[in-house]
Amino acid sequence: MSPQSRSNRVDDENTPLLCSPSNQVPALVDSPETFISAVHDDISFLTPAIIPPQYETLEKDDTSIATCPSYRTLSDSINKKDRTPSGASTPLSDDGTSSPYFAGLNRFQFWLVFGGICLNTFVATFDAILMASSHPVITSYFDASNSASWLSTPFLLAATAFQPLFGRLSDYMGRKIPNLIAIFIFLVATVWCALAPTVEHFITARAFCGLGAGGVMVLGAIMVNDLTPMETRGTYQAYINLFFGLGSASGAAFGGFLCEHIGWRWTFGLQVPCILITFIIAIFTIPESLGPHLARFSEKKSSIEIMKDFDVAGSFLLTTCVACFILFVNLGGNIFPWAHPLVISLLVVSVITGILLLQTERRAARPIMPLSVLSKKPQANLIWNNFFAAMGINAIMFNAPLYFNAVKLESASASGLRLMAPSVAVTLCGCFAGFAITATRRITWLVNLGSVCMLVGAICLSIMWHNIPAWLATLFVVPSNIGQGFSFPTTSLAVLVTTSQDDQAVVTSMLTLGRSLGVVLGVAISSGILENALETLLGVYVTAPDKAEVILRVRKSVHAIFNLAPETQEQVIRAYEESLRLTYLSAVLMFIVVIALMIPVRLPKLGRAQSHVTSFGE
């Protein structure tokens, strides 16, 4: 497309976005290379390219941010098929008819692509949350209950480490090929999980599941941004959030049920046809041209030269640092004594790689973990807020089914069903947060309200008494999830409206990375606390003649508790109850930090919408 025709093109996206008080619209970048820093790494399903406010000071009582007309992200404008004729108000499909979608798709083609994205989101989220309710069954099958966290942490760690890679690859190669690679990895790894002969095989397969699922979810969010106009994009993101919530609720509620009634292997087997369907849909419906295809515009000839821009060293060091720390927490005092050479070596390696990571990220051209934003207010406060919040939420949610399974002696299906209410609460509160922001134009109160709800939920769980009714214990799980629903979507918007345009992609990526690391560490640290406390308290409470054998059995399999003599069973239950209390107390400490981080932060009030029409290039 010629520069002249581009400059004459009328912007059809009239949705007002936040901008500087002058209402000036920045010119659209014309070179694909200038957009590489705005890689769509975010899994929060928010539009990554929003014009932020440039405000100098905040008034004590109220500050409104001026609004301005929107402009198309480069990923929209760079696809040849998303071009409209000069002066046209809507995109055209390949057959020349008007279409509300880009990349030359008509309505039917778009809904095929979008349907595949939604199904992928549902299955990937279901698979990720599945472990919360099914890990007691699976670890008991392998006699490895003391390694429960390792059924989830490899998945989460791989998803965290490789999301930026998939985002960067899709900018260079287009969206279709990386998406097919991610779906294929997810498919093969899910089959591997279903057929895993040992716990070691299963854990390895879960890591590859995380790699594929992480890629599928981040690329789904990117493609929705590529295909939909700004003014309607929120609607489709709401659909994705709905499938995300349904996947979370289904994985938490029915994971244990499926494991008990059809077997844990078939729980993974049932996912295979769904993933296969999305793979076939992706092959035949995703346009080859979708995405910036920066490799076509780059002067670098080989893929290796192009991918040198990716922060490989940072990704490797980050993954190694976190993995070694998780091993240190879970092996120390649980499998080996804290003074064991292996445990000490893991801590040393984690510290050394952490130091090297800091040095590497200072020098990296496009770091996976930009350090500058971790000390800049208010972005740093928001990122660290979400990091500790994710740790606390997952410390609660990962261990909640274990409470009902080991303390209340409920089946895995019954304990899993109790997680449906919290999962639904997250989805509903996230939707409410969006409407509340639109109605009030204020965002600070939602972040603060969410932070307080998280703390209240953790305190309620930590003060649960012996023989508390199961329904009340279930109710105590909900407030923290309500807080997550209020806080996380609002924070995603807050980091955008307080960040300059040049830094938006970096800050959004850091927010996502912070949440992902919080999930991984929340599961790992809480599991480490639980296993170490359980080992000590079982030794204190259990008085049976075959004490050592009883302790070994109940640590390997939660189901062994059901077959104990009444007196010994009560002693084991008390040990589990007190150990879980310590994990909830750790969540209380995390949420106190969450609230403390928001005390000095005042976020701006959003301005009212104004309609504008602007030409590109002006």
C-alpha positions as a printed Julia matrix, in Angstrom:
618×3 Matrix{Float64}:
   0.0     0.0    0.0
   1.37    3.39  -0.96
   2.13    6.05   1.64
  -0.28    8.4   -0.1
  -3.24    6.03   0.16
  -2.38    5.29   3.75
  -2.37    8.96   4.66
  -5.78    9.39   3.04
  -7.29    6.51   4.9
  -9.89    7.5    7.48
  -9.63    5.82  10.84
 -12.8     3.88  11.43
 -12.04    3.11  15.08
 -13.78    5.89  16.94
 -13.49    4.41  20.4
 -11.92    7.09  22.59
  -8.78    6.09  24.42
  -6.74    7.79  27.07
  -4.19   10.29  25.87
  -2.49   13.53  26.73
  -4.59   16.57  27.6
  -3.75   18.11  24.26
  -5.83   15.47  22.45
  -3.0    15.01  19.98
  -2.9    11.63  18.29
   0.58   10.24  17.7
   1.35    9.32  14.14
   1.15    5.61  13.37
   4.59    4.09  13.08
   5.32    3.19   9.5
   8.16    0.73   9.97
   7.43   -2.78  11.29
  10.75   -2.84  13.15
   9.69    0.06  15.36
   6.84   -2.01  16.73
   8.89   -5.01  17.84
   9.12   -3.67  21.4
   5.32   -3.86  21.62
   5.17   -7.63  21.36
   1.83   -8.98  22.46
   3.13  -11.03  25.39
   0.15  -10.31  27.64
  -2.3   -13.0   28.63
  -4.57  -10.53  30.42
  -6.66  -10.09  27.23
  -6.37   -6.31  27.33
  -5.49   -4.35  24.21
  -1.74   -3.8   24.41
  -1.61   -0.54  22.46
  -3.64    2.06  24.31
  -2.64    5.71  24.37
  -1.9     6.54  28.02
  -2.25    9.83  29.83
   0.72   12.13  30.16
  -0.17   13.8   33.41
   2.24   15.85  35.49
   0.54   16.08  38.89
  -2.56   14.67  40.52
  -4.94   16.88  42.41
  -5.8    15.81  45.93
  -9.47   15.21  45.29
  -9.94   14.39  41.64
  -8.05   14.27  38.4
  -9.64   13.56  35.03
  -7.58   12.33  32.16
  -8.34   13.93  28.85
  -9.47   11.64  26.08
  -8.52   11.38  22.49
  -9.43    9.37  19.39
  -8.04    5.91  19.06
  -5.64    4.67  16.49
  -5.04    1.2   15.08
  -2.23   -0.87  16.47
   0.49   -1.71  14.02
  -0.42   -5.37  14.11
  -3.8    -4.32  12.66
  -2.35   -2.05  10.01
   0.51   -4.2    8.88
  -1.62   -7.0    7.4
  -2.34   -6.26   3.77
  -5.75   -7.88   3.93
  -6.95   -5.63   6.71
  -6.64   -2.53   4.51
  -9.77   -0.7    3.5
 -10.03    1.54   0.44
  -9.31    5.2    1.05
 -12.12    6.74   3.0
 -13.86    3.46   3.73
 -15.37    3.04   7.17
 -15.27   -0.74   7.46
 -12.8    -3.45   6.47
 -13.46   -5.63   3.45
 -13.38   -9.41   3.3
 -11.64  -11.33   0.52
 -14.84  -11.47  -1.5
 -15.12   -7.65  -1.49
 -18.06   -7.44   0.92
 -17.93   -5.24   4.0
 -16.82   -7.01   7.16
 -16.36   -5.92  10.77
 -13.16   -7.99  10.94
  -9.64   -7.63   9.58
  -7.28   -9.94   7.66
  -9.86  -10.41   4.91
 -12.2   -12.56   7.01
 -15.96  -12.58   6.58
 -18.23  -13.23   9.55
 -18.34  -17.0    9.13
 -14.57  -17.3    8.78
 -13.97  -15.06  11.78
 -16.28  -17.06  14.02
 -14.52  -20.28  13.02
 -11.18  -18.77  14.03
 -12.6   -17.15  17.14
 -14.43  -20.34  18.12
 -11.13  -22.22  17.97
  -9.48  -19.56  20.14
 -12.27  -19.8   22.73
 -12.12  -23.6   22.78
  -8.34  -23.48  23.18
  -8.72  -21.02  26.04
 -11.24  -23.29  27.76
  -9.15  -26.46  27.41
  -5.86  -24.77  28.38
  -7.43  -23.19  31.46
  -9.21  -26.42  32.38
  -5.9   -28.27  32.12
  -4.06  -25.67  34.2
  -6.64  -25.64  37.02
  -7.26  -29.39  36.85
  -4.35  -30.15  39.18
  -5.89  -28.2   42.06
  -8.69  -30.75  42.53
  -7.11  -33.88  41.07
  -3.56  -33.86  42.44
  -4.51  -35.88  45.57
  -5.81  -38.67  43.32
  -2.85  -38.63  40.93
  -0.14  -38.36  43.59
  -1.82  -41.12  45.6
  -1.8   -43.33  42.49
   1.96  -42.86  42.16
   2.52  -42.95  45.97
   4.0   -39.45  45.73
   1.71  -37.17  47.75
   4.77  -35.41  49.19
   5.6   -34.25  45.64
   2.18  -32.75  44.91
   3.48  -29.31  43.93
   5.5   -30.83  41.11
   2.34  -31.73  39.27
   1.64  -28.01  38.8
   4.9   -26.1   39.01
   6.49  -27.51  35.79
   3.34  -26.53  33.88
   3.34  -23.01  35.32
   7.08  -22.54  34.99
   7.15  -23.59  31.33
   4.15  -21.39  30.5
   5.83  -18.42  32.21
   9.21  -18.88  30.54
   8.01  -19.42  26.96
   5.11  -16.99  26.56
   7.44  -14.17  25.43
   9.1   -16.53  22.95
   5.8   -17.38  21.28
   4.87  -13.7   21.15
   8.19  -12.78  19.54
   8.04  -15.69  17.08
   4.54  -14.7   15.99
   5.71  -11.17  15.24
   8.5   -12.48  13.02
   6.79  -15.49  11.4
   3.12  -14.53  11.5
   0.53  -15.9   13.92
  -0.44  -19.15  12.2
   2.74  -21.24  12.4
   3.59  -20.51  16.07
  -0.04  -21.14  16.99
  -0.02  -24.53  15.23
   3.26  -25.4   16.96
   1.81  -24.51  20.36
  -1.39  -26.51  19.79
   0.6   -29.53  18.55
   2.89  -29.47  21.61
  -0.15  -29.17  23.86
  -1.82  -32.11  22.08
   1.17  -34.46  22.26
   1.94  -33.53  25.88
  -1.68  -34.17  26.93
  -1.53  -37.65  25.38
   1.76  -38.19  27.22
   0.09  -37.22  30.52
  -2.69  -39.73  29.9
  -0.18  -42.55  29.22
   2.53  -41.61  31.76
   3.83  -44.82  33.41
   5.64  -43.07  36.28
   5.37  -39.82  38.21
   8.62  -38.64  36.58
   7.08  -39.1   33.13
   3.95  -37.31  34.26
   5.84  -34.32  35.65
   7.87  -34.0   32.44
   4.71  -34.2   30.37
   3.14  -31.47  32.49
   6.07  -29.19  31.67
   5.43  -29.65  27.94
   1.7   -29.1   28.53
   2.58  -25.78  30.11
   4.78  -24.84  27.16
   1.97  -25.55  24.68
  -0.89  -24.14  26.76
   1.01  -20.94  27.49
   1.65  -20.42  23.79
  -1.95  -21.2   22.87
  -3.39  -18.7   25.34
  -1.06  -15.8   24.61
  -1.41  -16.25  20.83
  -5.19  -16.44  21.16
  -5.19  -13.04  22.86
  -2.87  -11.65  20.18
  -5.03  -12.91  17.29
  -8.19  -11.39  18.76
  -6.38   -8.04  18.82
  -5.3    -8.58  15.22
  -8.75   -9.47  13.91
 -11.17   -7.1   15.65
 -11.61   -3.32  15.49
 -10.88   -1.4   18.64
 -14.48   -0.34  19.26
 -15.75   -3.95  19.36
 -12.65   -5.64  20.75
 -13.86   -5.47  24.34
 -16.86   -7.63  23.48
 -14.73  -10.45  22.11
 -12.29  -10.19  25.0
 -15.29  -10.59  27.3
 -16.15  -13.83  25.47
 -12.61  -15.07  26.01
 -12.76  -14.11  29.68
 -16.01  -16.06  29.91
 -14.38  -19.2   28.48
 -11.4   -18.6   30.75
 -13.75  -18.51  33.73
 -15.68  -21.56  32.57
 -12.44  -23.48  32.1
 -11.26  -22.5   35.57
 -14.57  -23.44  37.18
 -14.8   -26.73  35.3
 -11.21  -27.73  36.03
 -11.59  -26.97  39.72
 -15.05  -28.45  40.12
 -14.98  -31.52  37.9
 -11.3   -32.52  37.94
 -11.7   -34.62  41.06
 -15.1   -35.93  39.91
 -13.7   -37.14  36.58
 -10.67  -38.69  38.26
 -12.9   -40.72  40.56
 -15.49  -41.83  38.03
 -13.56  -42.39  34.8
  -9.96  -42.39  36.07
  -7.35  -39.65  36.01
  -5.88  -40.91  32.74
  -9.17  -40.41  30.92
  -9.43  -36.94  32.45
  -6.55  -36.04  30.15
  -7.77  -38.3   27.36
 -11.03  -36.38  27.12
  -9.09  -33.21  26.31
  -7.4   -34.76  23.28
 -10.38  -34.59  20.84
 -11.01  -30.93  21.76
  -7.38  -29.99  21.17
  -7.35  -31.96  17.9
 -10.44  -30.08  16.71
  -8.81  -26.72  17.42
  -5.67  -27.86  15.58
  -7.7   -28.73  12.47
  -9.65  -25.47  12.67
  -6.41  -23.51  12.95
  -4.9   -25.23   9.89
  -7.79  -24.33   7.61
  -9.06  -21.01   8.98
  -6.23  -18.83  10.33
  -4.99  -16.58   7.51
  -1.36  -17.02   6.5
  -0.97  -13.23   6.4
  -2.06  -12.65  10.0
   0.61  -10.88  12.05
   3.33   -8.31  11.33
   5.65  -10.85   9.6
   8.68   -8.78  10.58
  11.0   -11.35   9.02
   9.77  -10.22   5.6
  10.85   -6.65   6.35
  14.02   -7.42   8.24
  17.44   -7.01   6.65
  18.61  -10.03   8.65
  18.61  -13.08   6.44
  18.43  -16.1    8.72
  15.96  -17.03  11.45
  18.88  -17.4   13.85
  19.95  -13.81  13.21
  16.4   -12.59  13.64
  15.87  -14.47  16.91
  19.09  -13.1   18.4
  16.97  -10.13  19.45
  15.08  -12.44  21.8
  16.43  -12.47  25.35
  17.45  -16.15  25.39
  19.98  -15.69  28.2
  17.44  -13.87  30.35
  14.8   -16.55  29.78
  17.26  -19.33  30.63
  18.53  -17.6   33.77
  15.02  -16.72  34.94
  13.81  -20.3   34.47
  16.9   -21.77  36.14
  16.71  -19.36  39.08
  13.03  -20.05  39.76
  13.32  -23.82  39.18
  16.26  -24.17  41.57
  14.49  -22.1   44.21
  11.37  -24.26  43.89
  13.47  -27.42  44.23
  15.2   -25.92  47.26
  11.88  -25.14  48.96
  10.29  -28.5   48.19
  13.25  -30.82  48.78
  14.67  -29.09  51.85
  13.31  -30.6   55.07
  10.9   -32.74  53.06
  12.89  -35.2   50.98
  16.37  -34.25  52.26
  17.59  -32.43  55.39
  18.15  -28.7   54.99
  21.89  -29.27  55.41
  22.02  -31.83  52.58
  24.59  -30.88  49.89
  21.96  -31.05  47.14
  19.63  -28.65  48.96
  22.44  -26.19  49.67
  23.66  -26.46  46.07
  20.18  -25.63  44.75
  20.05  -22.5   46.89
  23.53  -21.43  45.75
  22.66  -21.97  42.08
  19.41  -20.02  42.52
  21.25  -17.07  44.09
  24.04  -17.08  41.46
  21.63  -17.29  38.5
  19.52  -14.55  40.1
  22.54  -12.25  40.25
  23.49  -13.11  36.67
  19.9   -12.49  35.62
  20.01   -8.96  37.02
  23.27   -8.24  35.2
  21.99   -9.75  31.95
  18.72   -7.82  32.02
  20.56   -4.53  32.49
  22.44   -5.1   29.23
  19.75   -6.84  27.15
  18.32   -4.87  24.23
  14.85   -6.29  24.79
  14.93   -7.93  28.23
  12.36  -10.48  29.31
  12.32   -8.81  32.74
  13.0    -5.06  32.33
  14.4    -3.87  35.65
  13.61   -0.19  35.18
   9.88   -0.69  35.7
  10.39   -2.57  38.98
  11.4     0.62  40.77
   9.19    3.22  39.09
   6.05    4.34  40.92
   3.17    3.56  40.44
   3.92    0.83  37.9
   6.28   -0.99  40.25
   3.68   -0.92  43.04
   1.06   -2.43  40.74
   3.38   -5.14  39.41
   4.6    -6.18  42.87
   1.02   -5.97  44.13
  -0.07   -8.54  41.56
   3.02  -10.69  42.16
   2.29  -11.11  45.87
  -1.45  -11.35  45.24
  -0.91  -14.23  42.81
   1.31  -15.95  45.38
  -1.36  -15.64  48.07
  -4.27  -16.68  45.86
  -2.5   -19.8   44.65
  -1.3   -20.69  48.13
  -5.01  -20.83  49.02
  -6.48  -22.39  45.89
  -3.87  -25.12  45.46
  -4.32  -26.32  49.04
  -8.07  -25.79  49.48
  -9.07  -29.16  47.94
  -6.52  -30.88  50.16
  -8.25  -29.42  53.22
 -11.6   -30.93  52.26
  -9.97  -34.19  51.18
  -7.62  -34.77  54.15
  -9.4   -32.9   56.97
 -13.09  -33.25  56.06
 -12.51  -36.7   54.49
 -14.47  -35.8   51.39
 -13.91  -37.47  48.06
 -11.81  -35.78  45.41
 -14.94  -35.0   43.39
 -16.74  -33.44  46.36
 -13.71  -31.37  47.36
 -13.26  -30.24  43.77
 -16.89  -29.18  43.45
 -16.37  -26.84  46.39
 -14.01  -24.81  44.21
 -16.76  -23.98  41.72
 -18.1   -21.07  43.8
 -14.68  -19.35  44.08
 -14.03  -19.84  40.36
 -17.41  -18.37  39.42
 -16.78  -15.49  41.84
 -13.57  -14.56  39.97
 -15.41  -14.45  36.64
 -18.41  -12.47  37.88
 -16.32   -9.96  39.82
 -14.02   -9.48  36.84
 -17.06   -8.61  34.69
 -18.4    -6.31  37.42
 -15.05   -4.53  37.6
 -15.22   -3.68  33.9
 -18.72   -2.2   34.18
 -17.82   -0.38  37.4
 -14.8     1.28  35.8
 -16.95    2.41  32.88
 -19.63    3.81  35.2
 -17.42    5.51  37.8
 -14.27    6.19  35.74
 -12.31    5.4   38.9
  -9.89    2.51  39.31
  -8.09    2.95  42.62
 -11.02    1.83  44.76
 -11.38   -1.47  42.92
  -7.71   -2.38  43.39
  -7.91   -1.48  47.07
 -11.21   -3.31  47.56
  -9.78   -6.39  45.9
  -6.67   -6.29  48.08
  -8.75   -6.06  51.26
 -11.03   -8.93  50.15
  -7.99  -11.14  49.61
  -6.71  -10.42  53.1
 -10.11  -11.03  54.69
 -10.38  -14.4   52.93
  -6.93  -15.53  54.06
  -7.62  -14.46  57.66
 -10.9   -16.39  57.68
  -9.15  -19.54  56.44
  -6.33  -19.21  58.97
  -8.73  -19.0   61.95
 -10.89  -21.99  60.99
 -11.58  -24.07  64.05
 -11.69  -27.82  64.46
 -14.98  -29.34  63.24
 -15.98  -26.17  61.38
 -18.93  -26.93  59.07
 -17.75  -27.75  55.55
 -20.15  -25.22  54.02
 -18.63  -22.42  56.09
 -15.11  -23.48  55.18
 -16.18  -23.33  51.53
 -17.56  -19.84  52.08
 -14.24  -18.72  53.55
 -12.46  -19.6   50.29
 -14.6   -17.15  48.28
 -13.47  -13.67  49.52
  -9.91  -14.03  48.23
 -11.25  -14.96  44.79
 -13.63  -12.02  44.85
 -10.61   -9.85  45.54
  -8.75  -11.35  42.6
 -11.73  -10.64  40.32
 -11.82   -7.0   41.4
  -8.08   -6.39  41.44
  -6.43   -8.15  38.49
  -8.45   -6.73  35.53
  -8.33   -3.27  37.11
  -4.57   -3.45  37.59
  -4.13   -4.42  33.94
  -5.84   -1.17  32.97
  -4.07    0.85  35.66
  -0.58    0.05  34.37
  -1.62    1.2   30.9
  -3.17    4.5   31.91
  -0.16    5.46  34.02
   2.49    4.55  31.45
   3.86    6.37  28.43
   3.23    4.85  25.02
   6.84    3.75  24.6
   6.79    1.8   27.86
   3.37    0.18  27.65
   4.41   -3.13  26.11
   7.28   -3.45  28.6
   5.12   -2.7   31.64
   2.26   -4.94  30.49
   4.71   -7.78  29.86
   6.21   -7.29  33.32
   2.75   -7.38  34.92
   2.01  -10.68  33.2
   5.41  -12.08  34.13
   4.93  -10.98  37.74
   1.58  -12.75  37.95
   2.96  -15.91  36.36
   5.94  -16.03  38.72
   3.59  -15.37  41.62
   1.5   -18.39  40.63
   4.57  -20.63  40.4
   6.09  -19.47  43.68
   2.75  -19.44  45.48
   2.24  -23.12  44.75
   5.86  -24.03  45.47
   6.29  -22.06  48.7
   2.94  -23.08  50.17
   3.65  -26.72  49.33
   7.07  -26.44  50.95
   5.53  -24.96  54.1
   2.86  -27.65  54.15
   5.19  -30.61  53.67
   7.74  -29.42  56.24
   5.05  -28.6   58.81
   3.26  -31.88  58.14
   6.39  -33.92  58.71
   6.95  -32.21  62.08
   3.34  -32.22  63.27
   2.71  -35.84  62.33
   5.63  -36.74  64.52
   4.07  -34.73  67.36
   0.43  -35.83  67.08
   0.58  -39.48  65.96
   0.98  -41.95  68.86
   0.18  -45.26  67.15
   2.57  -48.18  67.78
   3.43  -48.27  64.06
   3.92  -44.51  64.03
   6.68  -44.4   61.39
   4.69  -46.57  58.99
   1.52  -44.5   59.48
   3.37  -41.26  58.79
   4.96  -42.7   55.66
   1.6   -43.96  54.34
  -0.38  -40.77  54.91
   2.35  -38.61  53.38
   2.46  -40.77  50.27
  -1.31  -41.07  49.83
  -4.12  -38.96  51.24
  -6.45  -41.93  50.74
  -4.57  -43.8   53.47
  -6.22  -41.5   56.04
  -9.6   -43.07  55.32
  -8.41  -46.53  56.42
  -6.81  -45.58  59.74
  -8.15  -46.46  63.17
 -10.42  -43.67  64.52
  -7.95  -42.39  67.11
  -5.0   -42.36  64.71
  -7.17  -40.87  61.98
  -8.11  -37.96  64.24
  -4.44  -37.36  65.06
  -3.48  -37.27  61.39
  -6.36  -34.94  60.6
  -5.19  -32.53  63.3
  -1.68  -32.57  61.82
  -3.05  -31.76  58.34
  -5.34  -29.09  59.79
  -2.54  -27.26  61.57
  -0.16  -27.6   58.62
  -2.73  -26.09  56.28
  -3.31  -23.29  58.77
   0.35  -22.32  58.38
  -0.02  -22.15  54.6
  -3.02  -19.85  55.0
  -1.05  -17.69  57.44
   1.65  -17.37  54.8
  -1.07  -16.07  52.44
  -2.08  -13.52  55.12
   1.46  -12.16  55.13
   1.48  -11.95  51.35
  -1.8   -10.02  51.28
  -0.55   -7.59  53.95
   2.29   -6.76  51.56
  -0.29   -6.4   48.76
  -2.2    -3.76  50.74
   0.99   -1.98  51.87
   2.1    -1.59  48.26
  -1.13    0.26  47.37
  -1.08    2.72  50.31
   1.14    5.34  48.57
  -0.52    4.89  45.15
  -3.13    7.27  43.76
  -4.4     6.39  40.31
  -5.99    8.93  37.97
  -9.64    9.19  37.12
 -10.53    8.21  33.57
 -11.87   10.89  31.23
 -15.2    10.72  29.46
 -15.5     9.45  25.91
 -15.37   11.86  23.0
 -15.85   10.97  19.34
 -13.21   11.92  16.8
 -12.28   10.95  13.28
  -8.63   11.13  12.35
  -6.62   10.3    9.25
  -3.48    8.23   9.37
  -0.28   10.1    8.81
  -1.66   13.45  10.08
